[in-house]
């Protein structure tokens, strides 16, 4: 019984140390906020040329990546 208790104590102390030393590194990019004008432009482009071409065009215009799924989502919610 005491063997297991010592093992549990060591495991708990080790996990506390791991939690304290874990870095706060982001796992992915932050959320992008688009102005209503940009969202309207993306939605219109999706209707006209499709989400893939709309995403590529808006990526070039904005200078940051716009995913095809984002373009589809903006079109769906507009």
Secondary structure as GFF3:
##gff-version 3
##sequence-region A 1 78
A	DSSP	alpha_helix	2	21	.	.	.	ID=ss1
A	DSSP	alpha_helix	36	49	.	.	.	ID=ss2
A	DSSP	alpha_helix	51	62	.	.	.	ID=ss3
A	DSSP	alpha_helix	68	77	.	.	.	ID=ss4
###
